[in-house]
Amino acid sequence: MLTMSDINCIKKLRNEKGLSVNKIKQTLKINWRTAKKYADGDQLPASKIRERKGMMYEGQWGEMVTDWLSEDSKLKKKSRRTKKQLFEELQNHGFKGSYRTVCYFIEDWENTHQDEKDRGFERLTHPPAEAQVDFGVMEAVQDGELVDIRALVMSYPHSNAGFSVPLPSENQECFLHGLKELFRQSGGVPLKIRIDNLTPAVKKTRSKVEEAQLTDAFIQFQNHYGFDVQVCNPRSGHEKGNVENKVGYIRYNFFSKAPVMKDFDDLTSKLEKRLAEDRDRVHYEKQVRIIDLWEEESKHLLALPEQDYPVFKEEQVKVNKYNEIRLDQTLVHVPKAANYGILYIQCTWDSFKVVTPDGEILLEDFRPYMNKRKALPWQSIVKGWIQKPRALPYSRYHEYLPGRIRNYLMVDNLSIRQERLKALAALLVTHDMKGINLNFYELIEEEKLGTQANPFDVEWSKYDNLAGTKEAMS
């Protein structure tokens, strides 16, 4: 098929140069019929929409099949007529066409009529003080080990302001505690919160005929703070697209490199500060700073209640013959627990208490998932540093090293640094990084870190003091 510039060239050769059709054919090396068509023919624009033709569209047969299909669409699928049955009924009315003709017509009708739901999206408007909430899974580093973080994110689509709190789990206690913290960071309570079918909040998902049913604990929390709730349809993340994007934004901008945390409170304050600084950028669509939009939107928030809402779960617990209870899929030993017929457990988001009916506390501790860790692959990391000892200070894992070991490795002489890395790699075969750090002095005295790598007399207490000073300054 010729382009419009080629057609224009043929027209000019014919009308302006006066060339014959044969000459145009030879000059442009095209077919004679093509040259004749475009040289002497009128090139009028034609609609690309074609009217459907054929006996199914021009006669009564198409209308009959359409009526039958419309009737069957209101029935259960197993009660609908098959294509063959429809074809046979048409034959009973005198239809002379083929079965394939009927099949093509039915397929065309189904493609245009079966799904009457509009597949397009509406451009939504977001009133001030309406929020969206969702969890995102991320990672942080605590004591040289990886910690799984469930970041609860709240976004306000009107201004695109975002807030987040890191949590150890997605259970009900963590969810409600996280919402309390997000309200505190926002300085108020949103008028409406849109959530997906989170188990801590929704006990029965919504369907085409029924609204979602919320858990009693979440309804009580909602009544205290006074906000409305809107639950998304199942598998419809686009209905809260703003917070979905905000979760990804926080993950890629603040957790692409796992941050170091002392505890969850420490990470919460760091993340709050980072997000507050981030609101100084310009809104992607409104071309106004997010902080300015948020200052206006925050005026529409509900005031925080004067009375604090205590978030905890209390229930009766079963004890086995080994004085153990099950909490967070973990067996926890409770001294003398089997001596009591009834015991209660009171759980907050980070701790728990096992209590007798008389109020005696048998055990109080952090919840098991607070100590759940994943070891960093230190062996492969250190082997990489051995190959390139100069890269150690610039590695993303450098700040994850315990203080004593980091100071021990950070010598200017690269050959000495390499020897110390080799000795550390040998120790990692039988020890973990935390154990090496805890028993550092003993390992040095036993020269398990290599005499060649430590040719000088070093007062290791100075390294500890130096590390403590740096931490205090930071």
C-alpha positions in Angstrom: 0.0 0.0 0.0 1.4 3.4 -1.0 1.9 6.2 1.4 0.2 9.6 0.9 3.6 11.1 -0.2 3.9 8.4 -2.9 0.4 9.1 -4.2 1.2 12.8 -4.2 4.3 12.1 -6.3 2.2 10.1 -8.9 -0.3 13.0 -9.1 2.4 15.5 -9.8 4.1 13.4 -12.4 0.8 13.0 -14.2 -0.7 16.5 -13.9 2.4 18.8 -13.7 5.0 16.8 -15.7 2.5 15.3 -18.2 3.9 11.8 -18.0 2.0 8.9 -19.3 0.9 6.0 -17.1 3.5 3.7 -18.7 6.2 6.3 -18.0 5.1 6.7 -14.3 5.2 2.9 -14.0 8.7 2.7 -15.3 10.0 5.7 -13.3 8.6 4.6 -9.9 8.8 0.8 -10.7 5.2 0.1 -9.7 2.4 -1.9 -11.2 0.6 -0.3 -14.2 -2.8 -0.7 -12.6 -1.5 1.0 -9.4 -0.1 3.9 -11.5 -3.4 4.2 -13.4 -5.5 4.1 -10.2 -3.6 6.9 -8.4 -2.7 9.0 -11.5 -6.3 9.3 -13.0 -8.5 8.2 -10.1 -10.1 10.5 -7.5 -8.8 9.9 -4.0 -11.8 10.7 -1.9 -11.8 9.9 1.8 -13.9 6.8 2.7 -15.3 5.8 6.1 -13.6 2.7 7.6 -16.8 1.7 9.2 -18.5 -1.0 7.1 -22.1 -2.0 7.3 -22.6 -5.6 8.2 -23.9 -7.6 5.3 -25.3 -11.1 5.0 -28.5 -13.0 5.5 -28.2 -12.8 9.4 -28.1 -8.9 9.2 -30.3 -8.2 6.2 -33.1 -10.6 7.0 -35.3 -11.5 9.9 -32.9 -14.3 11.1 -30.6 -12.0 13.0 -33.4 -10.4 14.9 -34.8 -13.8 15.9 -31.4 -15.0 17.2 -30.9 -11.7 19.1 -34.3 -12.1 20.8 -33.5 -15.7 21.8 -30.0 -14.7 23.1 -31.5 -11.8 25.2 -34.0 -14.2 26.7 -31.4 -16.8 27.5 -29.0 -14.3 29.1 -31.5 -13.9 32.0 -31.4 -17.6 32.8 -28.8 -19.7 34.5 -26.0 -20.8 32.2 -27.0 -24.5 32.3 -30.6 -23.5 31.2 -29.4 -21.6 28.1 -29.7 -23.0 24.6 -26.6 -24.1 22.8 -25.5 -22.7 19.4 -26.6 -26.0 17.8 -30.1 -25.8 19.4 -30.5 -22.2 18.1 -29.4 -23.3 14.6 -32.0 -26.2 14.6 -34.8 -23.8 15.8 -33.9 -21.5 12.9 -34.1 -24.4 10.5 -37.6 -25.1 11.8 -38.5 -21.6 10.7 -37.1 -22.1 7.2 -33.5 -20.9 7.6 -31.4 -22.0 4.6 -28.0 -20.8 5.9 -25.1 -22.8 7.4 -24.4 -23.6 11.0 -21.1 -21.6 10.7 -23.0 -18.5 9.7 -25.1 -18.7 12.8 -22.0 -19.3 15.0 -20.3 -16.2 13.6 -23.4 -14.1 14.3 -23.7 -15.4 17.9 -20.0 -14.8 18.6 -20.3 -11.3 17.3 -23.4 -10.7 19.5 -21.7 -12.0 22.6 -18.7 -9.8 22.1 -20.8 -6.7 22.0 -23.8 -7.5 24.3 -22.9 -10.2 26.8 -20.8 -8.0 29.1 -22.9 -4.8 29.5 -20.7 -3.5 32.3 -18.7 -0.5 31.2 -15.1 -1.5 31.2 -13.8 2.1 31.3 -12.8 4.0 34.4 -14.3 7.2 35.7 -12.1 10.1 36.7 -12.7 10.4 40.4 -12.7 13.5 42.5 -11.3 13.2 46.0 -12.9 15.5 48.6 -10.7 16.9 51.4 -10.1 14.7 54.5 -10.9 11.4 52.8 -8.1 8.9 53.3 -7.0 5.5 52.0 -5.2 2.9 54.0 -3.2 -0.2 53.1 -0.2 -2.4 54.3 3.1 -2.8 52.5 5.8 -5.4 53.2 9.3 -4.0 53.5 12.6 -4.7 55.3 14.8 -3.0 57.9 18.0 -4.1 59.7 18.2 -4.4 63.5 21.3 -5.6 65.3 22.8 -6.7 62.0 19.8 -8.9 61.0 16.9 -8.4 58.7 13.5 -7.6 60.1 10.2 -7.9 58.1 8.3 -4.7 58.3 4.6 -4.3 57.7 4.3 -0.6 56.9 0.7 0.7 57.4 0.3 3.6 55.0 -2.4 6.3 55.0 -2.7 8.7 52.0 -4.9 11.6 51.4 -5.6 11.7 47.6 -6.8 15.3 47.7 -3.4 16.6 48.6 -1.4 13.5 48.0 0.0 13.7 51.5 1.2 10.4 53.0 1.8 9.0 56.4 3.2 5.7 57.5 4.0 3.6 60.6 6.1 0.5 60.6 4.6 -2.6 62.4 5.7 -6.2 63.0 2.5 -7.8 61.9 -0.9 -7.2 60.2 -3.1 -8.5 63.1 -5.9 -6.5 64.7 -3.8 -5.0 67.5 -1.1 -3.8 65.1 -3.7 -2.4 62.7 -5.6 -0.4 65.3 -2.4 0.8 67.0 -1.1 1.9 63.6 -4.3 3.8 62.8 -3.9 5.6 66.2 -0.4 6.6 65.3 -1.4 7.8 61.8 -4.2 9.9 63.3 -1.5 11.4 65.6 0.8 12.1 62.7 -2.0 13.7 60.7 -3.1 15.9 63.6 -6.7 14.7 63.3 -9.1 12.0 62.0 -10.2 11.7 58.4 -13.9 11.9 57.6 -13.8 8.7 55.6 -11.3 5.9 55.3 -11.2 3.5 52.3 -9.8 0.1 53.0 -9.6 -3.3 51.2 -10.8 -6.5 52.8 -8.3 -6.5 55.7 -8.9 -9.3 58.1 -8.5 -7.1 61.2 -11.3 -4.9 60.0 -13.6 -7.1 57.8 -15.1 -10.4 58.9 -17.2 -10.9 55.7 -16.3 -9.4 52.4 -18.9 -7.5 50.3 -20.7 -9.1 47.4 -23.1 -7.9 44.7 -26.0 -8.0 47.1 -24.5 -7.4 50.5 -22.2 -4.9 52.1 -19.0 -5.9 53.9 -19.4 -6.8 57.5 -16.9 -5.2 59.9 -15.4 -6.8 63.0 -16.9 -5.8 66.3 -13.5 -4.5 67.6 -13.1 -2.3 64.5 -16.6 -0.9 64.8 -15.9 0.0 68.4 -12.7 1.7 67.3 -14.6 3.5 64.5 -17.3 4.8 66.8 -14.7 6.2 69.2 -13.0 8.3 66.5 -16.1 9.0 64.4 -14.9 8.3 60.9 -16.8 6.5 58.1 -15.5 3.4 56.4 -15.7 2.3 52.8 -14.6 -1.2 51.9 -13.4 -1.9 48.4 -14.7 -4.7 46.3 -12.7 -8.0 46.4 -9.7 -8.0 44.1 -10.2 -4.3 43.2 -7.0 -2.6 44.3 -7.6 0.2 41.7 -10.4 1.4 43.9 -7.8 2.7 46.3 -5.1 3.4 43.7 -3.7 6.4 45.5 -2.5 4.5 48.6 -1.3 1.6 46.4 0.9 4.1 44.6 2.0 5.6 47.9 3.0 2.2 49.3 5.2 1.7 46.2 6.6 5.3 46.5 7.6 4.7 50.2 9.1 1.3 49.4 11.2 2.6 46.5 12.3 5.9 48.1 12.8 5.0 51.7 13.2 1.2 51.9 15.1 0.4 48.7 18.1 0.1 51.0 16.9 -1.4 54.3 17.2 1.3 57.0 18.9 0.6 60.3 16.5 0.7 63.3 17.0 0.5 67.0 13.4 -0.5 67.5 10.0 0.2 66.0 9.6 3.5 67.8 13.0 4.7 66.4 12.0 3.7 62.8 8.6 5.3 63.2 10.1 8.7 64.1 12.7 8.4 61.2 10.0 7.6 58.7 7.7 10.4 60.0 10.5 12.9 59.6 11.3 11.7 56.0 7.7 11.8 54.9 7.3 15.3 56.4 10.3 16.5 54.4 8.9 14.8 51.3 5.7 16.9 51.4 7.8 19.9 50.3 7.7 18.7 46.7 5.2 19.8 44.0 2.0 17.9 43.5 2.2 15.8 40.3 -1.0 17.3 38.8 -2.0 20.4 40.6 1.5 22.0 40.4 1.3 23.2 44.0 3.4 22.1 46.9 1.9 19.2 48.7 2.6 20.8 52.1 0.4 23.8 51.0 -2.4 21.5 49.9 -2.1 19.5 53.1 -2.4 22.6 55.3 -5.7 23.4 53.7 -7.0 19.8 53.7 -6.0 19.3 57.4 -8.6 21.9 58.4 -11.3 19.5 57.4 -10.1 16.7 59.7 -12.0 15.6 62.8 -10.5 16.5 66.1 -8.7 13.8 68.0 -10.8 12.5 71.0 -9.7 13.7 74.4 -9.7 10.2 75.9 -7.1 7.8 74.6 -8.3 4.5 73.1 -6.6 1.5 74.6 -5.8 -1.1 71.9 -5.5 -4.6 73.3 -7.0 -8.1 72.9 -8.0 -10.2 75.8 -9.1 -13.8 75.7 -8.9 -17.1 77.5 -5.9 -19.3 76.7 -5.3 -23.0 76.7 -2.3 -24.5 78.5 -0.7 -27.9 77.6 0.9 -30.3 80.1 4.3 -28.6 79.5 3.2 -25.2 80.8 3.1 -23.8 77.3 0.6 -21.6 75.5 0.4 -20.9 71.8 0.8 -17.3 70.7 1.5 -16.0 67.2 2.1 -19.6 66.0 4.8 -20.0 68.7 4.8 -22.1 71.9 5.6 -19.9 74.9 6.5 -21.4 78.2 4.6 -19.9 81.2 5.9 -20.9 84.7 3.3 -22.8 86.7 0.6 -22.2 84.1 -0.7 -25.8 84.4 -1.5 -25.2 88.1 -4.5 -23.0 87.1 -7.7 -24.2 85.5 -8.3 -20.9 83.7 -5.8 -18.4 82.3 -6.2 -15.2 80.3 -3.9 -13.5 77.9 -3.9 -9.8 77.2 -2.1 -8.8 74.0 -1.1 -5.4 72.7 0.7 -4.8 69.4 4.1 -5.5 70.8 3.7 -7.3 74.2 1.6 -9.7 76.1 0.6 -10.7 79.7 -0.6 -14.0 81.0 -2.9 -13.4 83.9 -4.8 -15.6 86.4 -8.5 -15.0 87.1 -7.3 -13.3 90.4 -5.2 -10.8 88.4 -1.8 -12.3 89.1 0.6 -11.8 86.2 2.4 -15.1 85.5 4.4 -13.8 82.5 4.9 -10.5 80.8 7.1 -10.3 77.7 7.4 -9.1 74.1 5.3 -10.9 71.5 7.2 -13.7 69.7 7.2 -11.9 66.4 9.1 -9.0 67.9 12.2 -11.1 68.0 11.7 -12.7 64.6 14.8 -12.0 62.5 16.5 -13.1 59.2 20.3 -13.3 59.1 22.0 -11.3 56.4 24.2 -13.4 54.0 27.4 -12.3 55.7 29.5 -15.1 54.2 28.8 -14.1 50.6 29.1 -10.4 51.5 32.5 -10.8 53.1 33.7 -12.9 50.3 32.8 -10.1 47.9 34.7 -7.6 50.1 37.8 -9.9 50.0 37.9 -9.6 46.3 37.4 -5.9 46.4 38.5 -4.6 49.9 38.5 -1.0 48.6 34.7 -1.2 48.2 34.1 -2.0 51.9 33.5 1.7 53.1 31.0 2.3 50.2 29.1 -0.9 50.4 25.4 -0.8 51.3 26.1 -3.4 54.0 28.9 -1.4 55.6 26.6 0.3 58.1 25.0 -3.0 59.1 28.3 -4.3 60.6 28.5 -4.3 64.4 30.6 -1.5 65.7 33.6 -3.5 67.0 33.9 -5.5 63.8 33.4 -2.4 61.6 36.2 -0.5 63.4 38.4 -3.6 63.3 38.1 -3.8 59.5 38.4 -0.1 58.7 42.2 0.2 58.3 43.8 2.2 55.6 46.2 -0.6 54.6 44.3 -2.6 52.0 46.4 -5.7 52.4 45.8 -5.8 56.2 42.1 -5.1 55.6 42.0 -8.1 53.2 43.7 -10.4 55.7 41.2 -9.4 58.4 38.3 -10.0 56.0 39.7 -13.5 55.3 39.9 -14.2 59.0 36.3 -12.9 59.5 35.1 -15.1 56.7 36.7 -18.1 58.3 35.0 -17.3 61.6 31.6 -17.0 59.9 31.8 -20.7 59.0 31.3 -21.6 62.7 29.9 -18.4 64.2 27.2 -15.9 63.4 28.0 -12.2 63.2 26.2 -11.4 66.4 28.2 -14.1 68.3 31.5 -12.8 66.8 30.7 -9.3 68.0 29.7 -10.4 71.5 32.8 -12.5 72.0 35.1 -10.2 70.1 37.7 -9.7 72.8 38.0 -13.5 73.5 38.5 -14.2 69.8 41.1 -11.5 69.5 43.0 -12.9 72.5 42.9 -16.4 71.0 44.2 -14.8 67.7 41.3 -16.4 65.9 41.2 -13.3 63.7 44.7 -13.8 62.5 48.0 -12.5 63.9 49.1 -11.3 60.5 46.0 -9.2 60.3 46.7 -7.7 63.7 50.4 -6.8 63.8 49.9 -3.9 66.1 48.9 -3.7 69.8 45.4 -2.3 69.8 43.4 -1.2 72.8 40.0 -2.3 71.7 38.2 -0.4 74.5 39.1 2.8 72.6 37.1 1.5 69.6 34.1 0.9 71.8 34.4 4.3 73.3 34.8 5.9 69.9 31.7 4.0 68.6 29.7 5.1 71.6 30.7 8.7 71.1 29.7 8.6 67.4 26.3 7.1 68.3 25.7 9.7 70.9 26.6 12.5 68.5 24.2 11.0 65.8 
